[in-house]
Amino acid sequence: MGTIVKSVSLHYTDGGRSDKVYNIQIEEVGPNQFDVTGYNGKRGGTLTARKQNDSPVSLTEAQRLFAELEHNKVNHRKTPYVVVSRNGAATPPTPQPSSPTTNHESTGFVANHPKKVSEDEALRLLKNDDYVVEQKCDGEFMAILYRHNRVTASNKRGNGIPVSPTLATAIRQLATLACCETLGLAGEYLNSTLHIFTVWEKNGTSLMTLPQHLRIAVKEKLEQVLTENLTAFTTKRSASLKFVYTAKTQSDKTALYETIKANAGEGVVFKHRESDVSFKYKLYETTEVLVVANSKRSAECFAYHDGTLTSLGSVTIPNDSTHQEIKEANLRQQPIVASVKYLYLSAPPAIGPTCGQLTQASFLRFRPDFDEQSCVTTELKVVNKTVLSVAISSATAPQAIE
């Protein structure tokens, strides 16, 4: 057996029958030759080896495979693992800045995240009558379940999260008005408001097997019930809930798209009328990064590239209190993740000073629903400056006179 140069141990449990481990190792099997292997199985049982490469690879490629496999496991939609130890040393769970340390009950709902498309594909989908369009809200995903007068919530990975008393009251109010014994909603939580884009359970019955257009009809009926029953007493509480508008005709879809674009919105989501197929087009790029406060009111952004943290440049922090929160987390050696929007990465990602920088980056918000292993360079948009300069030169060059 060769030398283990890097390892991580992961664990997943749903609090019931599922209790699994997944160990990942980089093993040196020869000079500059490495294997990456995942070992999975029930905790305390025999683990099955799952080799990630057909033949030995370089250390750089091994680190890439290692980081990709770990990222996929900790961000799995149904079974998100947590890091237990790294290189043999125990790793405490990453604290969540905005959440209490107590455990919270999960709703059991896991989001079906839309696939990204280009602008050309988005414009074609606008003309496709099989798809409806909704605004993509730039918030934190939240699934809500009302049952037996209790309100629980979970994040995009299915983990239980706290619910504010104001939001819980608004959910109970809606369920009462709609005569619902149980009610499952999903949306984006932004500025103390849950922007609801789907209804996934009602009166003990899952709606996820229904065609999308019928779920939209249920959502619109709930919105109508809430609107019709607003009174001076309930208006303030109901501000905690908003329903995302669904555009269905070509003219309405185009008008919604142009409005969102004119108001610098995040983007749009396309949903197939008869299925769960969905796509998203973002009008600007976003990514999750680890932030480390600088001396001035800014922070340096970091992400994992081939398993190694690399700097992507700095971003201005909007206010002193946010900057102080980052500094305090850094002093506690607590990883703190934030979303930033940017135009493009100035050069391909790399380890060291040759790595590109996030151009026109701006801080959006903290992301307690992401851990540090979610901060990776794999999907960053990189500008091709050579092609751009050639295109500009060709467009501005004087034309030959025949």
C-alpha positions as a Markdown table, in Angstrom:
| # | Residue | x | y | z |
|---|---|---|---|---|
| 1 | Met | 0.0 | 0.0 | 0.0 |
| 2 | Gly | 1.3 | 3.5 | -0.9 |
| 3 | Thr | 1.4 | 6.6 | 1.2 |
| 4 | Ile | -1.8 | 8.5 | 2.0 |
| 5 | Val | -1.1 | 12.1 | 1.2 |
| 6 | Lys | -4.6 | 13.5 | 1.8 |
| 7 | Ser | -7.9 | 12.2 | 3.3 |
| 8 | Val | -11.3 | 13.3 | 4.5 |
| 9 | Ser | -13.9 | 11.4 | 6.5 |
| 10 | Leu | -17.6 | 12.3 | 5.8 |
| 11 | His | -20.8 | 11.2 | 7.7 |
| 12 | Tyr | -24.5 | 11.3 | 6.9 |
| 13 | Thr | -27.5 | 10.4 | 9.0 |
| 14 | Asp | -31.2 | 11.2 | 8.7 |
| 15 | Gly | -31.7 | 10.5 | 12.4 |
| 16 | Gly | -33.3 | 7.2 | 11.5 |
| 17 | Arg | -32.2 | 4.1 | 9.5 |
| 18 | Ser | -29.6 | 5.9 | 7.4 |
| 19 | Asp | -26.2 | 6.1 | 9.1 |
| 20 | Lys | -23.4 | 6.2 | 6.5 |
| 21 | Val | -19.8 | 7.2 | 6.1 |
| 22 | Tyr | -17.8 | 8.2 | 3.0 |
| 23 | Asn | -14.0 | 8.4 | 3.2 |
| 24 | Ile | -11.9 | 9.9 | 0.4 |
| 25 | Gln | -8.2 | 9.3 | 0.1 |
| 26 | Ile | -5.3 | 10.4 | -2.3 |
| 27 | Glu | -2.7 | 7.6 | -2.3 |
| 28 | Glu | 0.8 | 7.9 | -3.8 |
| 29 | Val | 1.4 | 4.7 | -5.8 |
| 30 | Gly | 4.6 | 5.8 | -7.6 |
| 31 | Pro | 6.7 | 8.8 | -8.4 |
| 32 | Asn | 4.2 | 11.6 | -9.2 |
| 33 | Gln | 1.5 | 8.9 | -9.6 |
| 34 | Phe | -1.6 | 9.0 | -7.4 |
| 35 | Asp | -4.9 | 7.3 | -7.0 |
| 36 | Val | -8.1 | 8.8 | -5.6 |
| 37 | Thr | -10.5 | 6.4 | -3.9 |
| 38 | Gly | -13.8 | 6.8 | -2.1 |
| 39 | Tyr | -14.9 | 4.3 | 0.5 |
| 40 | Asn | -18.5 | 4.2 | 1.4 |
| 41 | Gly | -20.9 | 2.1 | 3.5 |
| 42 | Lys | -22.8 | 1.8 | 6.8 |
| 43 | Arg | -21.0 | 3.2 | 9.8 |
| 44 | Gly | -19.2 | 0.4 | 11.6 |
| 45 | Gly | -19.6 | -2.0 | 8.6 |
| 46 | Thr | -17.4 | -3.0 | 5.7 |
| 47 | Leu | -16.7 | -0.1 | 3.3 |
| 48 | Thr | -16.8 | -0.5 | -0.5 |
| 49 | Ala | -13.9 | 1.0 | -2.4 |
| 50 | Arg | -14.8 | 3.2 | -5.4 |
| 51 | Lys | -11.7 | 4.3 | -7.4 |
| 52 | Gln | -12.1 | 7.6 | -9.1 |
| 53 | Asn | -9.4 | 7.2 | -11.8 |
| 54 | Asp | -8.8 | 4.4 | -14.2 |
| 55 | Ser | -5.0 | 4.8 | -14.1 |
| 56 | Pro | -2.6 | 6.8 | -11.8 |
| 57 | Val | -2.8 | 10.5 | -12.3 |
| 58 | Ser | -0.7 | 13.6 | -11.3 |
| 59 | Leu | -1.0 | 15.2 | -7.9 |
| 60 | Thr | -2.8 | 18.2 | -9.5 |
| 61 | Glu | -5.4 | 15.9 | -11.2 |
| 62 | Ala | -5.8 | 13.8 | -8.0 |
| 63 | Gln | -6.5 | 17.0 | -6.0 |
| 64 | Arg | -9.1 | 18.0 | -8.5 |
| 65 | Leu | -10.8 | 14.6 | -8.4 |
| 66 | Phe | -10.7 | 14.7 | -4.5 |
| 67 | Ala | -12.2 | 18.2 | -4.3 |
| 68 | Glu | -14.9 | 17.4 | -6.8 |
| 69 | Leu | -15.9 | 14.2 | -5.1 |
| 70 | Glu | -16.0 | 15.9 | -1.6 |
| 71 | His | -18.0 | 18.8 | -3.0 |
| 72 | Asn | -20.5 | 16.5 | -4.6 |
| 73 | Lys | -21.0 | 14.6 | -1.3 |
| 74 | Val | -21.4 | 17.5 | 1.0 |
| 75 | Asn | -23.8 | 19.3 | -1.4 |
| 76 | His | -25.8 | 16.2 | -2.4 |
| 77 | Arg | -29.5 | 17.2 | -2.7 |
| 78 | Lys | -30.8 | 14.1 | -0.8 |
| 79 | Thr | -27.9 | 12.9 | 1.4 |
| 80 | Pro | -25.7 | 15.9 | 2.3 |
| 81 | Tyr | -22.6 | 14.6 | 4.2 |
| 82 | Val | -20.7 | 16.6 | 6.8 |
| 83 | Val | -17.0 | 16.6 | 7.3 |
| 84 | Val | -16.0 | 14.6 | 10.5 |
| 85 | Ser | -12.2 | 14.6 | 10.1 |
| 86 | Arg | -9.5 | 15.8 | 7.7 |
| 87 | Asn | -6.1 | 14.1 | 7.3 |
| 88 | Gly | -6.9 | 12.2 | 10.5 |
| 89 | Ala | -7.7 | 15.3 | 12.6 |
| 90 | Ala | -11.2 | 15.8 | 13.9 |
| 91 | Thr | -13.0 | 18.7 | 12.3 |
| 92 | Pro | -15.9 | 20.3 | 14.3 |
| 93 | Pro | -19.0 | 21.2 | 12.2 |
| 94 | Thr | -18.8 | 24.6 | 10.6 |
| 95 | Pro | -20.9 | 27.0 | 12.8 |
| 96 | Gln | -23.7 | 28.8 | 11.1 |
| 97 | Pro | -23.5 | 32.6 | 11.9 |
| 98 | Ser | -27.2 | 33.3 | 11.8 |
| 99 | Ser | -28.6 | 30.1 | 13.3 |
| 100 | Pro | -28.8 | 28.8 | 16.8 |
| 101 | Thr | -26.7 | 25.7 | 17.7 |
| 102 | Thr | -29.8 | 23.7 | 18.5 |
| 103 | Asn | -31.1 | 21.1 | 16.0 |
| 104 | His | -34.1 | 21.9 | 13.9 |
| 105 | Glu | -36.6 | 19.5 | 12.3 |
| 106 | Ser | -36.3 | 19.1 | 8.6 |
| 107 | Thr | -39.4 | 19.3 | 6.3 |
| 108 | Gly | -38.2 | 16.4 | 4.2 |
| 109 | Phe | -38.5 | 18.5 | 1.0 |
| 110 | Val | -35.4 | 18.8 | -1.2 |
| 111 | Ala | -35.4 | 21.4 | -4.0 |
| 112 | Asn | -35.1 | 20.5 | -7.7 |
| 113 | His | -32.6 | 23.2 | -8.8 |
| 114 | Pro | -32.9 | 24.5 | -12.4 |
| 115 | Lys | -30.1 | 24.0 | -14.9 |
| 116 | Lys | -28.3 | 27.1 | -16.2 |
| 117 | Val | -28.8 | 28.2 | -19.8 |
| 118 | Ser | -27.3 | 30.8 | -22.1 |
| 119 | Glu | -29.0 | 34.0 | -23.2 |
| 120 | Asp | -29.7 | 32.5 | -26.6 |
| 121 | Glu | -31.3 | 29.5 | -25.0 |
| 122 | Ala | -33.3 | 31.8 | -22.7 |
| 123 | Leu | -34.7 | 33.8 | -25.6 |
| 124 | Arg | -35.8 | 30.6 | -27.3 |
| 125 | Leu | -37.5 | 29.4 | -24.2 |
| 126 | Leu | -39.4 | 32.7 | -24.0 |
| 127 | Lys | -41.1 | 31.8 | -27.3 |
| 128 | Asn | -41.7 | 28.2 | -26.3 |
| 129 | Asp | -45.3 | 27.8 | -25.2 |
| 130 | Asp | -44.4 | 24.7 | -23.2 |
| 131 | Tyr | -42.7 | 26.8 | -20.6 |
| 132 | Val | -43.8 | 29.5 | -18.1 |
| 133 | Val | -41.5 | 32.1 | -16.6 |
| 134 | Glu | -41.0 | 33.4 | -13.1 |
| 135 | Gln | -38.5 | 35.9 | -11.6 |
| 136 | Lys | -35.5 | 34.3 | -10.0 |
| 137 | Cys | -35.3 | 35.7 | -6.5 |
| 138 | Asp | -31.9 | 36.4 | -5.1 |
| 139 | Gly | -32.5 | 35.0 | -1.6 |
| 140 | Glu | -31.9 | 32.0 | 0.6 |
| 141 | Phe | -33.9 | 28.9 | -0.3 |
| 142 | Met | -36.4 | 27.8 | 2.3 |
| 143 | Ala | -38.9 | 24.9 | 2.4 |
| 144 | Ile | -41.8 | 25.3 | 4.9 |
| 145 | Leu | -44.1 | 22.7 | 6.3 |
| 146 | Tyr | -47.2 | 23.5 | 8.4 |
| 147 | Arg | -48.5 | 20.5 | 10.3 |
| 148 | His | -50.5 | 20.2 | 13.6 |
| 149 | Asn | -50.1 | 24.0 | 14.1 |
| 150 | Arg | -46.3 | 23.6 | 14.0 |
| 151 | Val | -44.1 | 25.3 | 11.4 |
| 152 | Thr | -40.8 | 23.8 | 10.4 |
| 153 | Ala | -38.3 | 24.8 | 7.7 |
| 154 | Ser | -35.3 | 23.4 | 5.9 |
| 155 | Asn | -32.6 | 24.7 | 3.6 |
| 156 | Lys | -31.6 | 23.7 | 0.0 |
| 157 | Arg | -29.7 | 20.7 | 1.4 |
| 158 | Gly | -32.7 | 19.4 | 3.4 |
| 159 | Asn | -31.2 | 20.4 | 6.8 |
| 160 | Gly | -33.6 | 21.9 | 9.4 |
| 161 | Ile | -33.3 | 25.6 | 10.0 |
| 162 | Pro | -35.1 | 28.1 | 12.3 |
| 163 | Val | -38.2 | 30.0 | 11.4 |
| 164 | Ser | -38.8 | 33.5 | 12.6 |
| 165 | Pro | -41.9 | 34.0 | 14.8 |
| 166 | Thr | -43.3 | 36.6 | 12.3 |
| 167 | Leu | -43.0 | 34.2 | 9.4 |
| 168 | Ala | -44.4 | 31.3 | 11.4 |
| 169 | Thr | -47.4 | 33.4 | 12.3 |
| 170 | Ala | -48.0 | 34.3 | 8.7 |
| 171 | Ile | -47.8 | 30.6 | 7.6 |
| 172 | Arg | -50.4 | 29.7 | 10.3 |
| 173 | Gln | -52.6 | 32.5 | 9.1 |
| 174 | Leu | -52.4 | 31.3 | 5.5 |
| 175 | Ala | -53.1 | 27.7 | 6.4 |
| 176 | Thr | -56.1 | 28.7 | 8.5 |
| 177 | Leu | -57.6 | 30.9 | 5.8 |
| 178 | Ala | -57.1 | 28.1 | 3.2 |
| 179 | Cys | -58.5 | 25.5 | 5.5 |
| 180 | Cys | -55.3 | 23.4 | 5.3 |
| 181 | Glu | -54.5 | 20.7 | 7.9 |
| 182 | Thr | -51.0 | 20.6 | 6.3 |
| 183 | Leu | -49.3 | 22.9 | 3.9 |
| 184 | Gly | -45.9 | 22.6 | 2.3 |
| 185 | Leu | -44.4 | 25.7 | 0.5 |
| 186 | Ala | -41.0 | 26.5 | -1.0 |
| 187 | Gly | -39.5 | 29.8 | -1.8 |
| 188 | Glu | -36.7 | 32.3 | -1.4 |
| 189 | Tyr | -36.3 | 34.1 | 1.9 |
| 190 | Leu | -35.2 | 37.7 | 1.3 |
| 191 | Asn | -35.5 | 40.8 | 3.4 |
| 192 | Ser | -37.7 | 39.1 | 6.0 |
| 193 | Thr | -40.2 | 37.9 | 3.3 |
| 194 | Leu | -40.7 | 34.4 | 1.9 |
| 195 | His | -41.2 | 34.7 | -1.8 |
| 196 | Ile | -43.2 | 31.5 | -2.6 |
| 197 | Phe | -42.6 | 29.8 | -6.0 |
| 198 | Thr | -44.2 | 26.4 | -5.4 |
| 199 | Val | -46.7 | 24.4 | -3.2 |
| 200 | Trp | -45.4 | 20.9 | -2.6 |
| 201 | Glu | -48.0 | 19.5 | -0.1 |
| 202 | Lys | -51.5 | 20.3 | 0.9 |
| 203 | Asn | -53.9 | 18.5 | 3.3 |
| 204 | Gly | -51.5 | 15.6 | 3.8 |
| 205 | Thr | -51.1 | 14.9 | 0.0 |
| 206 | Ser | -47.9 | 15.5 | -1.9 |
| 207 | Leu | -48.4 | 17.7 | -5.0 |
| 208 | Met | -45.0 | 16.8 | -6.5 |
| 209 | Thr | -46.5 | 14.2 | -8.9 |
| 210 | Leu | -48.9 | 16.8 | -10.4 |
| 211 | Pro | -48.0 | 18.6 | -13.6 |
| 212 | Gln | -46.4 | 22.0 | -13.0 |
| 213 | His | -49.3 | 24.0 | -14.3 |
| 214 | Leu | -51.6 | 22.4 | -11.7 |
| 215 | Arg | -49.2 | 23.3 | -8.9 |
| 216 | Ile | -49.1 | 26.8 | -10.2 |
| 217 | Ala | -52.9 | 26.9 | -10.0 |
| 218 | Val | -52.8 | 25.8 | -6.4 |
| 219 | Lys | -50.2 | 28.5 | -5.6 |
| 220 | Glu | -52.4 | 31.2 | -7.3 |
| 221 | Lys | -55.5 | 30.0 | -5.4 |
| 222 | Leu | -53.6 | 30.4 | -2.1 |
| 223 | Glu | -52.5 | 33.9 | -3.2 |
| 224 | Gln | -56.2 | 34.8 | -4.0 |
| 225 | Val | -57.4 | 33.5 | -0.6 |
| 226 | Leu | -54.7 | 35.5 | 1.2 |
| 227 | Thr | -55.4 | 38.7 | -0.7 |
| 228 | Glu | -59.2 | 38.5 | -0.3 |
| 229 | Asn | -58.9 | 38.1 | 3.5 |
| 230 | Leu | -56.4 | 40.8 | 4.2 |
| 231 | Thr | -57.6 | 43.2 | 6.9 |
| 232 | Ala | -56.0 | 46.2 | 8.7 |
| 233 | Phe | -55.1 | 43.7 | 11.4 |
| 234 | Thr | -53.4 | 41.1 | 9.2 |
| 235 | Thr | -51.8 | 43.3 | 6.5 |
| 236 | Lys | -48.5 | 43.8 | 8.4 |
| 237 | Arg | -48.2 | 40.1 | 9.2 |
| 238 | Ser | -49.0 | 39.0 | 5.7 |
| 239 | Ala | -46.1 | 41.1 | 4.4 |
| 240 | Ser | -43.9 | 38.2 | 5.4 |
| 241 | Leu | -45.4 | 36.2 | 2.5 |
| 242 | Lys | -45.4 | 37.0 | -1.2 |
| 243 | Phe | -46.2 | 34.8 | -4.1 |
| 244 | Val | -43.9 | 34.8 | -7.1 |
| 245 | Tyr | -45.8 | 35.8 | -10.3 |
| 246 | Thr | -46.0 | 33.3 | -13.1 |
| 247 | Ala | -46.1 | 34.6 | -16.7 |
| 248 | Lys | -47.7 | 32.1 | -19.1 |
| 249 | Thr | -48.3 | 33.8 | -22.5 |
| 250 | Gln | -45.5 | 34.9 | -24.8 |
| 251 | Ser | -46.4 | 38.5 | -24.4 |
| 252 | Asp | -46.5 | 38.3 | -20.6 |
| 253 | Lys | -43.2 | 36.3 | -20.5 |
| 254 | Thr | -41.4 | 38.8 | -22.7 |
| 255 | Ala | -42.8 | 41.7 | -20.6 |
| 256 | Leu | -41.7 | 40.1 | -17.4 |
| 257 | Tyr | -38.2 | 39.4 | -18.8 |
| 258 | Glu | -37.7 | 42.9 | -20.0 |
| 259 | Thr | -38.9 | 44.4 | -16.7 |
| 260 | Ile | -36.5 | 42.2 | -14.7 |
| 261 | Lys | -33.7 | 43.1 | -17.0 |
| 262 | Ala | -34.4 | 46.8 | -16.8 |
| 263 | Asn | -34.5 | 46.7 | -13.0 |
| 264 | Ala | -31.2 | 44.8 | -12.7 |
| 265 | Gly | -32.9 | 41.7 | -11.3 |
| 266 | Glu | -31.0 | 38.4 | -10.8 |
| 267 | Gly | -32.7 | 36.5 | -13.7 |
| 268 | Val | -35.6 | 34.3 | -14.7 |
| 269 | Val | -36.7 | 30.7 | -14.2 |
| 270 | Phe | -38.3 | 28.6 | -17.0 |
| 271 | Lys | -40.7 | 25.8 | -15.8 |
| 272 | His | -42.1 | 23.2 | -18.1 |
| 273 | Arg | -45.9 | 23.1 | -17.8 |
| 274 | Glu | -46.2 | 19.3 | -17.6 |
| 275 | Ser | -43.1 | 18.2 | -15.7 |
| 276 | Asp | -40.4 | 19.1 | -13.2 |
| 277 | Val | -37.9 | 20.2 | -15.9 |
| 278 | Ser | -36.7 | 23.7 | -15.3 |
| 279 | Phe | -34.0 | 26.1 | -16.4 |
| 280 | Lys | -32.6 | 29.4 | -15.1 |
| 281 | Tyr | -30.9 | 32.3 | -16.9 |
| 282 | Lys | -29.0 | 34.7 | -14.7 |
| 283 | Leu | -28.5 | 38.3 | -15.9 |
| 284 | Tyr | -25.4 | 38.6 | -13.8 |
| 285 | Glu | -22.9 | 36.0 | -12.4 |
| 286 | Thr | -22.8 | 35.0 | -8.7 |
| 287 | Thr | -20.6 | 32.7 | -6.7 |
| 288 | Glu | -20.0 | 31.7 | -3.1 |
| 289 | Val | -16.6 | 32.6 | -1.6 |
| 290 | Leu | -14.9 | 32.5 | 1.8 |
| 291 | Val | -14.3 | 36.0 | 3.0 |
| 292 | Val | -11.4 | 37.4 | 5.0 |
| 293 | Ala | -11.6 | 41.0 | 6.2 |
| 294 | Asn | -8.9 | 43.4 | 5.1 |
| 295 | Ser | -7.8 | 46.5 | 7.1 |
| 296 | Lys | -10.1 | 48.8 | 5.1 |
| 297 | Arg | -13.8 | 48.1 | 4.6 |
| 298 | Ser | -13.3 | 45.2 | 2.2 |
| 299 | Ala | -12.7 | 41.5 | 2.2 |
| 300 | Glu | -10.5 | 39.1 | 0.2 |
| 301 | Cys | -12.4 | 36.3 | -1.6 |
| 302 | Phe | -11.2 | 32.7 | -1.6 |
| 303 | Ala | -12.4 | 29.5 | -3.3 |
| 304 | Tyr | -11.0 | 26.0 | -3.7 |
| 305 | His | -9.2 | 25.3 | -7.0 |
| 306 | Asp | -7.9 | 21.7 | -7.4 |
| 307 | Gly | -8.4 | 21.3 | -3.6 |
| 308 | Thr | -6.3 | 24.4 | -2.7 |
| 309 | Leu | -7.7 | 27.7 | -1.5 |
| 310 | Thr | -6.8 | 30.5 | -3.9 |
| 311 | Ser | -7.5 | 34.2 | -3.9 |
| 312 | Leu | -10.0 | 35.7 | -6.3 |
| 313 | Gly | -9.4 | 39.3 | -5.3 |
| 314 | Ser | -11.2 | 41.7 | -3.0 |
| 315 | Val | -14.8 | 43.0 | -2.7 |
| 316 | Thr | -16.0 | 46.1 | -0.9 |
| 317 | Ile | -18.2 | 45.4 | 2.1 |
| 318 | Pro | -21.4 | 47.6 | 2.2 |
| 319 | Asn | -21.2 | 48.7 | 5.9 |
| 320 | Asp | -19.1 | 48.7 | 9.0 |
| 321 | Ser | -21.3 | 46.2 | 10.9 |
| 322 | Thr | -21.0 | 43.6 | 8.1 |
| 323 | His | -17.2 | 44.2 | 8.0 |
| 324 | Gln | -17.0 | 43.8 | 11.8 |
| 325 | Glu | -19.0 | 40.5 | 11.6 |
| 326 | Ile | -16.4 | 39.1 | 9.1 |
| 327 | Lys | -13.5 | 40.2 | 11.3 |
| 328 | Glu | -15.0 | 38.6 | 14.4 |
| 329 | Ala | -15.6 | 35.3 | 12.5 |
| 330 | Asn | -12.0 | 35.4 | 11.2 |
| 331 | Leu | -10.7 | 35.9 | 14.8 |
| 332 | Arg | -12.7 | 32.8 | 15.9 |
| 333 | Gln | -11.2 | 31.0 | 12.9 |
| 334 | Gln | -14.8 | 30.3 | 11.8 |
| 335 | Pro | -15.2 | 30.0 | 8.0 |
| 336 | Ile | -17.7 | 32.5 | 6.8 |
| 337 | Val | -19.3 | 32.2 | 3.3 |
| 338 | Ala | -20.8 | 35.0 | 1.3 |
| 339 | Ser | -22.4 | 35.4 | -2.1 |
| 340 | Val | -20.9 | 37.9 | -4.5 |
| 341 | Lys | -22.0 | 39.0 | -7.9 |
| 342 | Tyr | -19.4 | 39.8 | -10.6 |
| 343 | Leu | -19.0 | 40.4 | -14.3 |
| 344 | Tyr | -16.4 | 37.8 | -15.1 |
| 345 | Leu | -13.1 | 36.2 | -13.9 |
| 346 | Ser | -10.2 | 38.1 | -15.5 |
| 347 | Ala | -8.2 | 35.0 | -16.2 |
| 348 | Pro | -8.6 | 31.2 | -15.8 |
| 349 | Pro | -8.6 | 30.0 | -12.1 |
| 350 | Ala | -5.2 | 28.8 | -10.9 |
| 351 | Ile | -3.2 | 28.2 | -7.8 |
| 352 | Gly | -1.0 | 31.2 | -7.0 |
| 353 | Pro | -0.7 | 34.7 | -8.4 |
| 354 | Thr | -1.7 | 33.8 | -11.9 |
| 355 | Cys | -5.3 | 33.2 | -10.8 |
| 356 | Gly | -7.9 | 35.5 | -12.3 |
| 357 | Gln | -9.7 | 38.2 | -10.2 |
| 358 | Leu | -13.4 | 38.7 | -9.9 |
| 359 | Thr | -14.2 | 41.8 | -12.0 |
| 360 | Gln | -16.7 | 44.4 | -10.8 |
| 361 | Ala | -17.4 | 42.2 | -7.8 |
| 362 | Ser | -20.0 | 43.3 | -5.2 |
| 363 | Phe | -21.0 | 41.8 | -1.9 |
| 364 | Leu | -24.6 | 40.4 | -1.8 |
| 365 | Arg | -25.1 | 38.7 | 1.6 |
| 366 | Phe | -23.8 | 36.0 | 3.9 |
| 367 | Arg | -24.7 | 32.4 | 3.1 |
| 368 | Pro | -25.1 | 30.3 | 6.2 |
| 369 | Asp | -26.7 | 27.6 | 4.1 |
| 370 | Phe | -23.4 | 27.0 | 2.3 |
| 371 | Asp | -20.3 | 25.5 | 3.9 |
| 372 | Glu | -16.7 | 26.2 | 2.9 |
| 373 | Gln | -16.4 | 23.2 | 0.6 |
| 374 | Ser | -19.1 | 24.9 | -1.6 |
| 375 | Cys | -16.7 | 27.6 | -2.5 |
| 376 | Val | -15.1 | 26.2 | -5.7 |
| 377 | Thr | -13.8 | 27.7 | -8.9 |
| 378 | Thr | -15.3 | 25.0 | -11.2 |
| 379 | Glu | -18.3 | 27.1 | -12.5 |
| 380 | Leu | -16.7 | 30.6 | -12.6 |
| 381 | Lys | -17.3 | 32.6 | -15.8 |
| 382 | Val | -13.9 | 33.4 | -17.4 |
| 383 | Val | -13.6 | 36.1 | -19.9 |
| 384 | Asn | -11.5 | 35.4 | -23.0 |
| 385 | Lys | -9.7 | 38.6 | -23.5 |
| 386 | Thr | -7.8 | 37.5 | -26.6 |
| 387 | Val | -10.9 | 36.8 | -28.5 |
| 388 | Leu | -12.5 | 40.0 | -27.3 |
| 389 | Ser | -9.5 | 42.1 | -28.4 |
| 390 | Val | -9.4 | 40.4 | -31.8 |
| 391 | Ala | -13.1 | 41.1 | -32.3 |
| 392 | Ile | -12.6 | 44.7 | -31.3 |
| 393 | Ser | -9.6 | 45.1 | -33.6 |
| 394 | Ser | -11.5 | 43.6 | -36.5 |
| 395 | Ala | -14.5 | 45.8 | -36.0 |
| 396 | Thr | -12.5 | 49.0 | -35.8 |
| 397 | Ala | -9.8 | 48.3 | -38.4 |
| 398 | Pro | -10.0 | 50.3 | -41.7 |
| 399 | Gln | -11.5 | 48.4 | -44.6 |
| 400 | Ala | -9.5 | 47.8 | -47.7 |
| 401 | Ile | -10.5 | 49.9 | -50.7 |
| 402 | Glu | -10.8 | 47.9 | -53.9 |
